[in-house]
Amino acid sequence: VPLLADEKLVGAISVFSGKLAVYEEDHLRLLETISRIAGDAISKSIRQAETEIHAQTDPLTGLPNARGLQIQFEKEVGRARRSGSPMQVLMLDLDGFKAVNDTFGHKAGDTLLREVGGIIQAELRDYDFLARYGGDEFVALVPETDSSDVIELCARIETAVASYALSVDG
């Protein structure tokens, strides 16, 4: 029996019996009732998960937002305390970003923020965490890293961002 929600297939229920040769009408009605309830429950669960993701994601860059950062920060601090390993927090902002918006418009500024977010993310390890905190500010959580390594990371990020050029109207 298909599991439907809003006329979309979200799953299926298959029932097998080693004792019954044929399912009777009562069995099928019960199975259809269960499938309607399960389909609605699955659909609501999916919508809830999507809502939570949207509430923690910056729509412009696709990076986690300040709310997502807060949740991850608490997790990383707890992990660092349990393991006794260091954790670094990088606060990053774009110098002169207002001039980009003022000179070339917000569309160019939005493109720049998306691109720079990707550039910073590319310099981080897979398990590091980058969020757009707001405006032109980004925050990176860098676990298991000491001060000397984070200085090198900052230099790499600064070099990568400084070498980026956004072409606007030629």
Phi and psi in radians as a Rosetta constraint file:
Dihedral C 1 N 2 CA 2 C 2 CIRCULARHARMONIC -1.252 0.35
Dihedral N 2 CA 2 C 2 N 3 CIRCULARHARMONIC 2.589 0.35
Dihedral C 2 N 3 CA 3 C 3 CIRCULARHARMONIC -1.747 0.35
Dihedral N 3 CA 3 C 3 N 4 CIRCULARHARMONIC 1.949 0.35
Dihedral C 3 N 4 CA 4 C 4 CIRCULARHARMONIC -1.973 0.35
Dihedral N 4 CA 4 C 4 N 5 CIRCULARHARMONIC 2.527 0.35
Dihedral C 4 N 5 CA 5 C 5 CIRCULARHARMONIC -2.509 0.35
Dihedral N 5 CA 5 C 5 N 6 CIRCULARHARMONIC 2.155 0.35
Dihedral C 5 N 6 CA 6 C 6 CIRCULARHARMONIC 0.925 0.35
Dihedral N 6 CA 6 C 6 N 7 CIRCULARHARMONIC 0.725 0.35
Dihedral C 6 N 7 CA 7 C 7 CIRCULARHARMONIC 1.076 0.35
Dihedral N 7 CA 7 C 7 N 8 CIRCULARHARMONIC 0.368 0.35
Dihedral C 7 N 8 CA 8 C 8 CIRCULARHARMONIC -2.026 0.35
Dihedral N 8 CA 8 C 8 N 9 CIRCULARHARMONIC 2.470 0.35
Dihedral C 8 N 9 CA 9 C 9 CIRCULARHARMONIC -1.308 0.35
Dihedral N 9 CA 9 C 9 N 10 CIRCULARHARMONIC 2.135 0.35
Dihedral C 9 N 10 CA 10 C 10 CIRCULARHARMONIC -2.045 0.35
Dihedral N 10 CA 10 C 10 N 11 CIRCULARHARMONIC -0.024 0.35
Dihedral C 10 N 11 CA 11 C 11 CIRCULARHARMONIC 2.906 0.35
Dihedral N 11 CA 11 C 11 N 12 CIRCULARHARMONIC -2.948 0.35
Dihedral C 11 N 12 CA 12 C 12 CIRCULARHARMONIC -2.672 0.35
Dihedral N 12 CA 12 C 12 N 13 CIRCULARHARMONIC 2.662 0.35
Dihedral C 12 N 13 CA 13 C 13 CIRCULARHARMONIC -2.021 0.35
Dihedral N 13 CA 13 C 13 N 14 CIRCULARHARMONIC 2.237 0.35
Dihedral C 13 N 14 CA 14 C 14 CIRCULARHARMONIC -2.055 0.35
Dihedral N 14 CA 14 C 14 N 15 CIRCULARHARMONIC 2.284 0.35
Dihedral C 14 N 15 CA 15 C 15 CIRCULARHARMONIC -2.150 0.35
Dihedral N 15 CA 15 C 15 N 16 CIRCULARHARMONIC 2.312 0.35
Dihedral C 15 N 16 CA 16 C 16 CIRCULARHARMONIC -2.212 0.35
Dihedral N 16 CA 16 C 16 N 17 CIRCULARHARMONIC 2.527 0.35
Dihedral C 16 N 17 CA 17 C 17 CIRCULARHARMONIC -2.331 0.35
Dihedral N 17 CA 17 C 17 N 18 CIRCULARHARMONIC 2.329 0.35
Dihedral C 17 N 18 CA 18 C 18 CIRCULARHARMONIC -1.536 0.35
Dihedral N 18 CA 18 C 18 N 19 CIRCULARHARMONIC -0.158 0.35
Dihedral C 18 N 19 CA 19 C 19 CIRCULARHARMONIC -1.850 0.35
Dihedral N 19 CA 19 C 19 N 20 CIRCULARHARMONIC -0.616 0.35
Dihedral C 19 N 20 CA 20 C 20 CIRCULARHARMONIC -1.612 0.35
Dihedral N 20 CA 20 C 20 N 21 CIRCULARHARMONIC 2.322 0.35
Dihedral C 20 N 21 CA 21 C 21 CIRCULARHARMONIC -1.430 0.35
Dihedral N 21 CA 21 C 21 N 22 CIRCULARHARMONIC -0.587 0.35
Dihedral C 21 N 22 CA 22 C 22 CIRCULARHARMONIC -2.460 0.35
Dihedral N 22 CA 22 C 22 N 23 CIRCULARHARMONIC 2.431 0.35
Dihedral C 22 N 23 CA 23 C 23 CIRCULARHARMONIC -1.459 0.35
Dihedral N 23 CA 23 C 23 N 24 CIRCULARHARMONIC 2.400 0.35
Dihedral C 23 N 24 CA 24 C 24 CIRCULARHARMONIC -1.563 0.35
Dihedral N 24 CA 24 C 24 N 25 CIRCULARHARMONIC 2.988 0.35
Dihedral C 24 N 25 CA 25 C 25 CIRCULARHARMONIC -1.015 0.35
Dihedral N 25 CA 25 C 25 N 26 CIRCULARHARMONIC -0.671 0.35
Dihedral C 25 N 26 CA 26 C 26 CIRCULARHARMONIC -1.103 0.35
Dihedral N 26 CA 26 C 26 N 27 CIRCULARHARMONIC -0.676 0.35
Dihedral C 26 N 27 CA 27 C 27 CIRCULARHARMONIC -1.086 0.35
Dihedral N 27 CA 27 C 27 N 28 CIRCULARHARMONIC -0.795 0.35
Dihedral C 27 N 28 CA 28 C 28 CIRCULARHARMONIC -1.145 0.35
Dihedral N 28 CA 28 C 28 N 29 CIRCULARHARMONIC -0.713 0.35
Dihedral C 28 N 29 CA 29 C 29 CIRCULARHARMONIC -1.090 0.35
Dihedral N 29 CA 29 C 29 N 30 CIRCULARHARMONIC -0.742 0.35
Dihedral C 29 N 30 CA 30 C 30 CIRCULARHARMONIC -1.089 0.35
Dihedral N 30 CA 30 C 30 N 31 CIRCULARHARMONIC -0.762 0.35
Dihedral C 30 N 31 CA 31 C 31 CIRCULARHARMONIC -1.104 0.35
Dihedral N 31 CA 31 C 31 N 32 CIRCULARHARMONIC -0.707 0.35
Dihedral C 31 N 32 CA 32 C 32 CIRCULARHARMONIC -1.151 0.35
Dihedral N 32 CA 32 C 32 N 33 CIRCULARHARMONIC -0.681 0.35
Dihedral C 32 N 33 CA 33 C 33 CIRCULARHARMONIC -1.112 0.35
Dihedral N 33 CA 33 C 33 N 34 CIRCULARHARMONIC -0.793 0.35
Dihedral C 33 N 34 CA 34 C 34 CIRCULARHARMONIC -1.073 0.35
Dihedral N 34 CA 34 C 34 N 35 CIRCULARHARMONIC -0.710 0.35
Dihedral C 34 N 35 CA 35 C 35 CIRCULARHARMONIC -1.155 0.35
Dihedral N 35 CA 35 C 35 N 36 CIRCULARHARMONIC -0.651 0.35
Dihedral C 35 N 36 CA 36 C 36 CIRCULARHARMONIC -1.126 0.35
Dihedral N 36 CA 36 C 36 N 37 CIRCULARHARMONIC -0.797 0.35
Dihedral C 36 N 37 CA 37 C 37 CIRCULARHARMONIC -1.118 0.35
Dihedral N 37 CA 37 C 37 N 38 CIRCULARHARMONIC -0.797 0.35
Dihedral C 37 N 38 CA 38 C 38 CIRCULARHARMONIC -1.143 0.35
Dihedral N 38 CA 38 C 38 N 39 CIRCULARHARMONIC -0.724 0.35
Dihedral C 38 N 39 CA 39 C 39 CIRCULARHARMONIC -1.058 0.35
Dihedral N 39 CA 39 C 39 N 40 CIRCULARHARMONIC -0.775 0.35
Dihedral C 39 N 40 CA 40 C 40 CIRCULARHARMONIC -1.113 0.35
Dihedral N 40 CA 40 C 40 N 41 CIRCULARHARMONIC -0.739 0.35
Dihedral C 40 N 41 CA 41 C 41 CIRCULARHARMONIC -1.120 0.35
Dihedral N 41 CA 41 C 41 N 42 CIRCULARHARMONIC -0.753 0.35
Dihedral C 41 N 42 CA 42 C 42 CIRCULARHARMONIC -1.108 0.35
Dihedral N 42 CA 42 C 42 N 43 CIRCULARHARMONIC -0.777 0.35
Dihedral C 42 N 43 CA 43 C 43 CIRCULARHARMONIC -1.067 0.35
Dihedral N 43 CA 43 C 43 N 44 CIRCULARHARMONIC -0.770 0.35
Dihedral C 43 N 44 CA 44 C 44 CIRCULARHARMONIC -1.129 0.35
Dihedral N 44 CA 44 C 44 N 45 CIRCULARHARMONIC -0.661 0.35
Dihedral C 44 N 45 CA 45 C 45 CIRCULARHARMONIC -1.130 0.35
Dihedral N 45 CA 45 C 45 N 46 CIRCULARHARMONIC -0.732 0.35
Dihedral C 45 N 46 CA 46 C 46 CIRCULARHARMONIC -1.107 0.35
Dihedral N 46 CA 46 C 46 N 47 CIRCULARHARMONIC -0.798 0.35
Dihedral C 46 N 47 CA 47 C 47 CIRCULARHARMONIC -1.082 0.35
Dihedral N 47 CA 47 C 47 N 48 CIRCULARHARMONIC -0.686 0.35
Dihedral C 47 N 48 CA 48 C 48 CIRCULARHARMONIC -1.098 0.35
Dihedral N 48 CA 48 C 48 N 49 CIRCULARHARMONIC -0.780 0.35
Dihedral C 48 N 49 CA 49 C 49 CIRCULARHARMONIC -1.110 0.35
Dihedral N 49 CA 49 C 49 N 50 CIRCULARHARMONIC -0.726 0.35
Dihedral C 49 N 50 CA 50 C 50 CIRCULARHARMONIC -1.117 0.35
Dihedral N 50 CA 50 C 50 N 51 CIRCULARHARMONIC -0.696 0.35
Dihedral C 50 N 51 CA 51 C 51 CIRCULARHARMONIC -1.109 0.35
Dihedral N 51 CA 51 C 51 N 52 CIRCULARHARMONIC -0.736 0.35
Dihedral C 51 N 52 CA 52 C 52 CIRCULARHARMONIC -1.095 0.35
Dihedral N 52 CA 52 C 52 N 53 CIRCULARHARMONIC -0.718 0.35
Dihedral C 52 N 53 CA 53 C 53 CIRCULARHARMONIC -1.110 0.35
Dihedral N 53 CA 53 C 53 N 54 CIRCULARHARMONIC -0.797 0.35
Dihedral C 53 N 54 CA 54 C 54 CIRCULARHARMONIC -1.121 0.35
Dihedral N 54 CA 54 C 54 N 55 CIRCULARHARMONIC -0.600 0.35
Dihedral C 54 N 55 CA 55 C 55 CIRCULARHARMONIC -1.218 0.35
Dihedral N 55 CA 55 C 55 N 56 CIRCULARHARMONIC -0.321 0.35
Dihedral C 55 N 56 CA 56 C 56 CIRCULARHARMONIC -1.972 0.35
Dihedral N 56 CA 56 C 56 N 57 CIRCULARHARMONIC 0.219 0.35
Dihedral C 56 N 57 CA 57 C 57 CIRCULARHARMONIC -2.172 0.35
Dihedral N 57 CA 57 C 57 N 58 CIRCULARHARMONIC 2.357 0.35
Dihedral C 57 N 58 CA 58 C 58 CIRCULARHARMONIC -1.316 0.35
Dihedral N 58 CA 58 C 58 N 59 CIRCULARHARMONIC 2.096 0.35
Dihedral C 58 N 59 CA 59 C 59 CIRCULARHARMONIC -1.173 0.35
Dihedral N 59 CA 59 C 59 N 60 CIRCULARHARMONIC -0.432 0.35
Dihedral C 59 N 60 CA 60 C 60 CIRCULARHARMONIC -1.304 0.35
Dihedral N 60 CA 60 C 60 N 61 CIRCULARHARMONIC -0.854 0.35
Dihedral C 60 N 61 CA 61 C 61 CIRCULARHARMONIC -1.735 0.35
Dihedral N 61 CA 61 C 61 N 62 CIRCULARHARMONIC -0.320 0.35
Dihedral C 61 N 62 CA 62 C 62 CIRCULARHARMONIC 1.388 0.35
Dihedral N 62 CA 62 C 62 N 63 CIRCULARHARMONIC -0.024 0.35
Dihedral C 62 N 63 CA 63 C 63 CIRCULARHARMONIC -1.418 0.35
Dihedral N 63 CA 63 C 63 N 64 CIRCULARHARMONIC 2.807 0.35
Dihedral C 63 N 64 CA 64 C 64 CIRCULARHARMONIC -1.032 0.35
Dihedral N 64 CA 64 C 64 N 65 CIRCULARHARMONIC 2.622 0.35
Dihedral C 64 N 65 CA 65 C 65 CIRCULARHARMONIC -1.710 0.35
Dihedral N 65 CA 65 C 65 N 66 CIRCULARHARMONIC -2.944 0.35
Dihedral C 65 N 66 CA 66 C 66 CIRCULARHARMONIC -1.056 0.35
Dihedral N 66 CA 66 C 66 N 67 CIRCULARHARMONIC -0.631 0.35
Dihedral C 66 N 67 CA 67 C 67 CIRCULARHARMONIC -1.152 0.35
Dihedral N 67 CA 67 C 67 N 68 CIRCULARHARMONIC -0.784 0.35
Dihedral C 67 N 68 CA 68 C 68 CIRCULARHARMONIC -1.098 0.35
Dihedral N 68 CA 68 C 68 N 69 CIRCULARHARMONIC -0.654 0.35
Dihedral C 68 N 69 CA 69 C 69 CIRCULARHARMONIC -1.082 0.35
Dihedral N 69 CA 69 C 69 N 70 CIRCULARHARMONIC -0.782 0.35
Dihedral C 69 N 70 CA 70 C 70 CIRCULARHARMONIC -1.044 0.35
Dihedral N 70 CA 70 C 70 N 71 CIRCULARHARMONIC -0.771 0.35
Dihedral C 70 N 71 CA 71 C 71 CIRCULARHARMONIC -1.112 0.35
Dihedral N 71 CA 71 C 71 N 72 CIRCULARHARMONIC -0.809 0.35
Dihedral C 71 N 72 CA 72 C 72 CIRCULARHARMONIC -1.184 0.35
Dihedral N 72 CA 72 C 72 N 73 CIRCULARHARMONIC -0.654 0.35
Dihedral C 72 N 73 CA 73 C 73 CIRCULARHARMONIC -1.017 0.35
Dihedral N 73 CA 73 C 73 N 74 CIRCULARHARMONIC -0.805 0.35
Dihedral C 73 N 74 CA 74 C 74 CIRCULARHARMONIC -1.084 0.35
Dihedral N 74 CA 74 C 74 N 75 CIRCULARHARMONIC -0.696 0.35
Dihedral C 74 N 75 CA 75 C 75 CIRCULARHARMONIC -1.107 0.35
Dihedral N 75 CA 75 C 75 N 76 CIRCULARHARMONIC -0.809 0.35
Dihedral C 75 N 76 CA 76 C 76 CIRCULARHARMONIC -1.179 0.35
Dihedral N 76 CA 76 C 76 N 77 CIRCULARHARMONIC -0.676 0.35
Dihedral C 76 N 77 CA 77 C 77 CIRCULARHARMONIC -1.105 0.35
Dihedral N 77 CA 77 C 77 N 78 CIRCULARHARMONIC -0.763 0.35
Dihedral C 77 N 78 CA 78 C 78 CIRCULARHARMONIC -1.063 0.35
Dihedral N 78 CA 78 C 78 N 79 CIRCULARHARMONIC -0.757 0.35
Dihedral C 78 N 79 CA 79 C 79 CIRCULARHARMONIC -1.122 0.35
Dihedral N 79 CA 79 C 79 N 80 CIRCULARHARMONIC -0.745 0.35
Dihedral C 79 N 80 CA 80 C 80 CIRCULARHARMONIC -1.116 0.35
Dihedral N 80 CA 80 C 80 N 81 CIRCULARHARMONIC -0.687 0.35
Dihedral C 80 N 81 CA 81 C 81 CIRCULARHARMONIC -1.146 0.35
Dihedral N 81 CA 81 C 81 N 82 CIRCULARHARMONIC -0.779 0.35
Dihedral C 81 N 82 CA 82 C 82 CIRCULARHARMONIC -1.130 0.35
Dihedral N 82 CA 82 C 82 N 83 CIRCULARHARMONIC -0.724 0.35
Dihedral C 82 N 83 CA 83 C 83 CIRCULARHARMONIC -1.568 0.35
Dihedral N 83 CA 83 C 83 N 84 CIRCULARHARMONIC -0.266 0.35
Dihedral C 83 N 84 CA 84 C 84 CIRCULARHARMONIC 1.261 0.35
Dihedral N 84 CA 84 C 84 N 85 CIRCULARHARMONIC 0.313 0.35
Dihedral C 84 N 85 CA 85 C 85 CIRCULARHARMONIC -1.702 0.35
Dihedral N 85 CA 85 C 85 N 86 CIRCULARHARMONIC 2.683 0.35
Dihedral C 85 N 86 CA 86 C 86 CIRCULARHARMONIC -1.297 0.35
Dihedral N 86 CA 86 C 86 N 87 CIRCULARHARMONIC 2.756 0.35
Dihedral C 86 N 87 CA 87 C 87 CIRCULARHARMONIC -2.461 0.35
Dihedral N 87 CA 87 C 87 N 88 CIRCULARHARMONIC 2.395 0.35
Dihedral C 87 N 88 CA 88 C 88 CIRCULARHARMONIC -1.973 0.35
Dihedral N 88 CA 88 C 88 N 89 CIRCULARHARMONIC 2.546 0.35
Dihedral C 88 N 89 CA 89 C 89 CIRCULARHARMONIC -2.082 0.35
Dihedral N 89 CA 89 C 89 N 90 CIRCULARHARMONIC 2.118 0.35
Dihedral C 89 N 90 CA 90 C 90 CIRCULARHARMONIC -1.838 0.35
Dihedral N 90 CA 90 C 90 N 91 CIRCULARHARMONIC 2.194 0.35
Dihedral C 90 N 91 CA 91 C 91 CIRCULARHARMONIC -1.793 0.35
Dihedral N 91 CA 91 C 91 N 92 CIRCULARHARMONIC 2.094 0.35
Dihedral C 91 N 92 CA 92 C 92 CIRCULARHARMONIC -2.156 0.35
Dihedral N 92 CA 92 C 92 N 93 CIRCULARHARMONIC 2.365 0.35
Dihedral C 92 N 93 CA 93 C 93 CIRCULARHARMONIC -2.439 0.35
Dihedral N 93 CA 93 C 93 N 94 CIRCULARHARMONIC 2.819 0.35
Dihedral C 93 N 94 CA 94 C 94 CIRCULARHARMONIC -1.692 0.35
Dihedral N 94 CA 94 C 94 N 95 CIRCULARHARMONIC 1.994 0.35
Dihedral C 94 N 95 CA 95 C 95 CIRCULARHARMONIC -1.164 0.35
Dihedral N 95 CA 95 C 95 N 96 CIRCULARHARMONIC 2.336 0.35
Dihedral C 95 N 96 CA 96 C 96 CIRCULARHARMONIC 1.317 0.35
Dihedral N 96 CA 96 C 96 N 97 CIRCULARHARMONIC 0.263 0.35
Dihedral C 96 N 97 CA 97 C 97 CIRCULARHARMONIC -1.120 0.35
Dihedral N 97 CA 97 C 97 N 98 CIRCULARHARMONIC -0.626 0.35
Dihedral C 97 N 98 CA 98 C 98 CIRCULARHARMONIC -0.984 0.35
Dihedral N 98 CA 98 C 98 N 99 CIRCULARHARMONIC -0.623 0.35
Dihedral C 98 N 99 CA 99 C 99 CIRCULARHARMONIC -1.136 0.35
Dihedral N 99 CA 99 C 99 N 100 CIRCULARHARMONIC -0.546 0.35
Dihedral C 99 N 100 CA 100 C 100 CIRCULARHARMONIC -1.122 0.35
Dihedral N 100 CA 100 C 100 N 101 CIRCULARHARMONIC -0.864 0.35
Dihedral C 100 N 101 CA 101 C 101 CIRCULARHARMONIC -1.085 0.35
Dihedral N 101 CA 101 C 101 N 102 CIRCULARHARMONIC -0.760 0.35
Dihedral C 101 N 102 CA 102 C 102 CIRCULARHARMONIC -1.163 0.35
Dihedral N 102 CA 102 C 102 N 103 CIRCULARHARMONIC -0.645 0.35
Dihedral C 102 N 103 CA 103 C 103 CIRCULARHARMONIC -1.505 0.35
Dihedral N 103 CA 103 C 103 N 104 CIRCULARHARMONIC -0.778 0.35
Dihedral C 103 N 104 CA 104 C 104 CIRCULARHARMONIC -1.942 0.35
Dihedral N 104 CA 104 C 104 N 105 CIRCULARHARMONIC -0.132 0.35
Dihedral C 104 N 105 CA 105 C 105 CIRCULARHARMONIC 1.706 0.35
Dihedral N 105 CA 105 C 105 N 106 CIRCULARHARMONIC 2.858 0.35
Dihedral C 105 N 106 CA 106 C 106 CIRCULARHARMONIC -1.220 0.35
Dihedral N 106 CA 106 C 106 N 107 CIRCULARHARMONIC -0.471 0.35
Dihedral C 106 N 107 CA 107 C 107 CIRCULARHARMONIC -1.107 0.35
Dihedral N 107 CA 107 C 107 N 108 CIRCULARHARMONIC -0.756 0.35
Dihedral C 107 N 108 CA 108 C 108 CIRCULARHARMONIC -1.157 0.35
Dihedral N 108 CA 108 C 108 N 109 CIRCULARHARMONIC -0.695 0.35
Dihedral C 108 N 109 CA 109 C 109 CIRCULARHARMONIC -1.091 0.35
Dihedral N 109 CA 109 C 109 N 110 CIRCULARHARMONIC -0.706 0.35
Dihedral C 109 N 110 CA 110 C 110 CIRCULARHARMONIC -1.108 0.35
Dihedral N 110 CA 110 C 110 N 111 CIRCULARHARMONIC -0.752 0.35
Dihedral C 110 N 111 CA 111 C 111 CIRCULARHARMONIC -1.069 0.35
Dihedral N 111 CA 111 C 111 N 112 CIRCULARHARMONIC -0.771 0.35
Dihedral C 111 N 112 CA 112 C 112 CIRCULARHARMONIC -1.047 0.35
Dihedral N 112 CA 112 C 112 N 113 CIRCULARHARMONIC -0.769 0.35
Dihedral C 112 N 113 CA 113 C 113 CIRCULARHARMONIC -1.081 0.35
Dihedral N 113 CA 113 C 113 N 114 CIRCULARHARMONIC -0.754 0.35
Dihedral C 113 N 114 CA 114 C 114 CIRCULARHARMONIC -1.077 0.35
Dihedral N 114 CA 114 C 114 N 115 CIRCULARHARMONIC -0.818 0.35
Dihedral C 114 N 115 CA 115 C 115 CIRCULARHARMONIC -1.136 0.35
Dihedral N 115 CA 115 C 115 N 116 CIRCULARHARMONIC -0.782 0.35
Dihedral C 115 N 116 CA 116 C 116 CIRCULARHARMONIC -1.141 0.35
Dihedral N 116 CA 116 C 116 N 117 CIRCULARHARMONIC -0.677 0.35
Dihedral C 116 N 117 CA 117 C 117 CIRCULARHARMONIC -0.996 0.35
Dihedral N 117 CA 117 C 117 N 118 CIRCULARHARMONIC -0.744 0.35
Dihedral C 117 N 118 CA 118 C 118 CIRCULARHARMONIC -1.161 0.35
Dihedral N 118 CA 118 C 118 N 119 CIRCULARHARMONIC -0.660 0.35
Dihedral C 118 N 119 CA 119 C 119 CIRCULARHARMONIC -1.122 0.35
Dihedral N 119 CA 119 C 119 N 120 CIRCULARHARMONIC -0.800 0.35
Dihedral C 119 N 120 CA 120 C 120 CIRCULARHARMONIC -1.103 0.35
Dihedral N 120 CA 120 C 120 N 121 CIRCULARHARMONIC -0.798 0.35
Dihedral C 120 N 121 CA 121 C 121 CIRCULARHARMONIC -1.014 0.35
Dihedral N 121 CA 121 C 121 N 122 CIRCULARHARMONIC -0.653 0.35
Dihedral C 121 N 122 CA 122 C 122 CIRCULARHARMONIC -1.153 0.35
Dihedral N 122 CA 122 C 122 N 123 CIRCULARHARMONIC -0.427 0.35
Dihedral C 122 N 123 CA 123 C 123 CIRCULARHARMONIC -1.465 0.35
Dihedral N 123 CA 123 C 123 N 124 CIRCULARHARMONIC -0.258 0.35
Dihedral C 123 N 124 CA 124 C 124 CIRCULARHARMONIC -1.581 0.35
Dihedral N 124 CA 124 C 124 N 125 CIRCULARHARMONIC 2.809 0.35
Dihedral C 124 N 125 CA 125 C 125 CIRCULARHARMONIC -1.352 0.35
Dihedral N 125 CA 125 C 125 N 126 CIRCULARHARMONIC 2.878 0.35
Dihedral C 125 N 126 CA 126 C 126 CIRCULARHARMONIC -1.011 0.35
Dihedral N 126 CA 126 C 126 N 127 CIRCULARHARMONIC -0.602 0.35
Dihedral C 126 N 127 CA 127 C 127 CIRCULARHARMONIC -1.668 0.35
Dihedral N 127 CA 127 C 127 N 128 CIRCULARHARMONIC 0.032 0.35
Dihedral C 127 N 128 CA 128 C 128 CIRCULARHARMONIC -1.325 0.35
Dihedral N 128 CA 128 C 128 N 129 CIRCULARHARMONIC 2.850 0.35
Dihedral C 128 N 129 CA 129 C 129 CIRCULARHARMONIC -2.207 0.35
Dihedral N 129 CA 129 C 129 N 130 CIRCULARHARMONIC 2.228 0.35
Dihedral C 129 N 130 CA 130 C 130 CIRCULARHARMONIC -2.127 0.35
Dihedral N 130 CA 130 C 130 N 131 CIRCULARHARMONIC 2.350 0.35
Dihedral C 130 N 131 CA 131 C 131 CIRCULARHARMONIC -2.306 0.35
Dihedral N 131 CA 131 C 131 N 132 CIRCULARHARMONIC 2.627 0.35
Dihedral C 131 N 132 CA 132 C 132 CIRCULARHARMONIC -1.581 0.35
Dihedral N 132 CA 132 C 132 N 133 CIRCULARHARMONIC 1.976 0.35
Dihedral C 132 N 133 CA 133 C 133 CIRCULARHARMONIC -1.329 0.35
Dihedral N 133 CA 133 C 133 N 134 CIRCULARHARMONIC -0.637 0.35
Dihedral C 133 N 134 CA 134 C 134 CIRCULARHARMONIC 2.783 0.35
Dihedral N 134 CA 134 C 134 N 135 CIRCULARHARMONIC 2.666 0.35
Dihedral C 134 N 135 CA 135 C 135 CIRCULARHARMONIC 0.918 0.35
Dihedral N 135 CA 135 C 135 N 136 CIRCULARHARMONIC -2.135 0.35
Dihedral C 135 N 136 CA 136 C 136 CIRCULARHARMONIC -1.821 0.35
Dihedral N 136 CA 136 C 136 N 137 CIRCULARHARMONIC 0.423 0.35
Dihedral C 136 N 137 CA 137 C 137 CIRCULARHARMONIC -1.878 0.35
Dihedral N 137 CA 137 C 137 N 138 CIRCULARHARMONIC 2.347 0.35
Dihedral C 137 N 138 CA 138 C 138 CIRCULARHARMONIC -2.154 0.35
Dihedral N 138 CA 138 C 138 N 139 CIRCULARHARMONIC 2.637 0.35
Dihedral C 138 N 139 CA 139 C 139 CIRCULARHARMONIC -2.270 0.35
Dihedral N 139 CA 139 C 139 N 140 CIRCULARHARMONIC 2.298 0.35
Dihedral C 139 N 140 CA 140 C 140 CIRCULARHARMONIC -2.026 0.35
Dihedral N 140 CA 140 C 140 N 141 CIRCULARHARMONIC 2.346 0.35
Dihedral C 140 N 141 CA 141 C 141 CIRCULARHARMONIC -1.813 0.35
Dihedral N 141 CA 141 C 141 N 142 CIRCULARHARMONIC 2.123 0.35
Dihedral C 141 N 142 CA 142 C 142 CIRCULARHARMONIC -2.147 0.35
Dihedral N 142 CA 142 C 142 N 143 CIRCULARHARMONIC 1.622 0.35
Dihedral C 142 N 143 CA 143 C 143 CIRCULARHARMONIC -1.320 0.35
Dihedral N 143 CA 143 C 143 N 144 CIRCULARHARMONIC 2.811 0.35
Dihedral C 143 N 144 CA 144 C 144 CIRCULARHARMONIC 0.934 0.35
Dihedral N 144 CA 144 C 144 N 145 CIRCULARHARMONIC 0.763 0.35
Dihedral C 144 N 145 CA 145 C 145 CIRCULARHARMONIC -2.391 0.35
Dihedral N 145 CA 145 C 145 N 146 CIRCULARHARMONIC 2.350 0.35
Dihedral C 145 N 146 CA 146 C 146 CIRCULARHARMONIC -1.666 0.35
Dihedral N 146 CA 146 C 146 N 147 CIRCULARHARMONIC 3.101 0.35
Dihedral C 146 N 147 CA 147 C 147 CIRCULARHARMONIC -1.064 0.35
Dihedral N 147 CA 147 C 147 N 148 CIRCULARHARMONIC -0.703 0.35
Dihedral C 147 N 148 CA 148 C 148 CIRCULARHARMONIC -1.185 0.35
Dihedral N 148 CA 148 C 148 N 149 CIRCULARHARMONIC -0.663 0.35
Dihedral C 148 N 149 CA 149 C 149 CIRCULARHARMONIC -1.189 0.35
Dihedral N 149 CA 149 C 149 N 150 CIRCULARHARMONIC -0.625 0.35
Dihedral C 149 N 150 CA 150 C 150 CIRCULARHARMONIC -1.250 0.35
Dihedral N 150 CA 150 C 150 N 151 CIRCULARHARMONIC -0.533 0.35
Dihedral C 150 N 151 CA 151 C 151 CIRCULARHARMONIC -1.115 0.35
Dihedral N 151 CA 151 C 151 N 152 CIRCULARHARMONIC -0.738 0.35
Dihedral C 151 N 152 CA 152 C 152 CIRCULARHARMONIC -1.113 0.35
Dihedral N 152 CA 152 C 152 N 153 CIRCULARHARMONIC -0.733 0.35
Dihedral C 152 N 153 CA 153 C 153 CIRCULARHARMONIC -1.061 0.35
Dihedral N 153 CA 153 C 153 N 154 CIRCULARHARMONIC -0.787 0.35
Dihedral C 153 N 154 CA 154 C 154 CIRCULARHARMONIC -1.042 0.35
Dihedral N 154 CA 154 C 154 N 155 CIRCULARHARMONIC -0.721 0.35
Dihedral C 154 N 155 CA 155 C 155 CIRCULARHARMONIC -1.111 0.35
Dihedral N 155 CA 155 C 155 N 156 CIRCULARHARMONIC -0.724 0.35
Dihedral C 155 N 156 CA 156 C 156 CIRCULARHARMONIC -1.112 0.35
Dihedral N 156 CA 156 C 156 N 157 CIRCULARHARMONIC -0.757 0.35
Dihedral C 156 N 157 CA 157 C 157 CIRCULARHARMONIC -1.100 0.35
Dihedral N 157 CA 157 C 157 N 158 CIRCULARHARMONIC -0.802 0.35
Dihedral C 157 N 158 CA 158 C 158 CIRCULARHARMONIC -1.084 0.35
Dihedral N 158 CA 158 C 158 N 159 CIRCULARHARMONIC -0.731 0.35
Dihedral C 158 N 159 CA 159 C 159 CIRCULARHARMONIC -1.117 0.35
Dihedral N 159 CA 159 C 159 N 160 CIRCULARHARMONIC -0.787 0.35
Dihedral C 159 N 160 CA 160 C 160 CIRCULARHARMONIC -1.114 0.35
Dihedral N 160 CA 160 C 160 N 161 CIRCULARHARMONIC -0.762 0.35
Dihedral C 160 N 161 CA 161 C 161 CIRCULARHARMONIC -1.200 0.35
Dihedral N 161 CA 161 C 161 N 162 CIRCULARHARMONIC -0.723 0.35
Dihedral C 161 N 162 CA 162 C 162 CIRCULARHARMONIC -1.132 0.35
Dihedral N 162 CA 162 C 162 N 163 CIRCULARHARMONIC -0.501 0.35
Dihedral C 162 N 163 CA 163 C 163 CIRCULARHARMONIC -1.500 0.35
Dihedral N 163 CA 163 C 163 N 164 CIRCULARHARMONIC -0.064 0.35
Dihedral C 163 N 164 CA 164 C 164 CIRCULARHARMONIC -1.446 0.35
Dihedral N 164 CA 164 C 164 N 165 CIRCULARHARMONIC 2.420 0.35
Dihedral C 164 N 165 CA 165 C 165 CIRCULARHARMONIC -2.284 0.35
Dihedral N 165 CA 165 C 165 N 166 CIRCULARHARMONIC 2.258 0.35
Dihedral C 165 N 166 CA 166 C 166 CIRCULARHARMONIC -1.741 0.35
Dihedral N 166 CA 166 C 166 N 167 CIRCULARHARMONIC 2.098 0.35
Dihedral C 166 N 167 CA 167 C 167 CIRCULARHARMONIC -1.428 0.35
Dihedral N 167 CA 167 C 167 N 168 CIRCULARHARMONIC 2.109 0.35
Dihedral C 167 N 168 CA 168 C 168 CIRCULARHARMONIC -2.158 0.35
Dihedral N 168 CA 168 C 168 N 169 CIRCULARHARMONIC 2.010 0.35
Dihedral C 168 N 169 CA 169 C 169 CIRCULARHARMONIC 0.849 0.35
Dihedral N 169 CA 169 C 169 N 170 CIRCULARHARMONIC 0.791 0.35
